[in-house]
Amino acid sequence: MSAADPPVTPARWSELRRFTAARVALGRAGNGLPTAAHLDFQEAHARARDAVHSALDPAALEAALAPLGLPVLRVASQAPDRRSYLLRPDLGRRLRAGDRALLPAAPGSLLFVIADGLCASGVQAQAPAVIGHALPPLRQAGIPVAPIVLAEQARVALGDEIGGAMGARLVAMLIGERPGLTALDSLGLYLTYAPRPGRSDAERNCISNIRPGGLSPGQGAGKLVWLVRAALGQGMTGVALKDEQPLPGRLPP
């Protein structure tokens, strides 16, 4: 800061910064932000834009999934590249021509679809751990699990077409969430009962913010397993299925 720059006035609620990574209590310099806070914002915004354009590494993801002992298939949406994916969301909701024939029948199963979404780096980091934590209790409960499907340039609704083609009873779509200024590696998980094209977002349950600093992979998997069992018991997901999972350490009434 030069001698001509206005002094930085700290915000009175600066203590709040101890409790959140959000941009609060940054202070001010004259009528604007302090230079350091402004530059930090610009850097974070650039990193978020880069995260949107990140790409999956399917080979590395397959290697991370190999210890789980499930076959892994690769498909893609009708979006031919990242630019088309971002400008034409509808293309990301439909399977690429010919990929439907690659999908095996898996009637009555739970299907995991791993998709890049809007932040592939978060998927790459979190998805194998979430599935790894979820599989043991799912198998213990006798819930059949289909081969894992990796989907590139995919939107959430692509899981409906994939699940419908395979005859899955439930599809769990693990997809990169829109990056923010403080979270560039967040995974979202969408669970849909009886998937088929045309399902709406109101017919899904969402588990969000699976990342360091948010839900851990184990916590996300625990919530998923609870929702899967509830969905199978009630024959539905979405707004009709309330997340009433007991808190850790508390017994259900």
Secondary structure, DSSP 4 states (H G I P E B T S, - for coil): --TTSPPEE--TTGGGGGS-SSS----EETTB--HHHHHHHHHHHHHHHHHHT----HHHHHHHHGGG---EEEEEBS--SHHHHHH-TTGGGSBPTTGGGGPPP-TT-EEEEEE-TT-HHHHHHHHHHHHHHHHHHHHHTT--BPPEEEEES--TTHHHHHHHHHT-SEEEEEEEPPP-SS-SS-EEEEEEES--TT--GGGEEEEEEESTTSB-HHHHHHHHHHHHHHHHHHT--STTS---PPPTT----
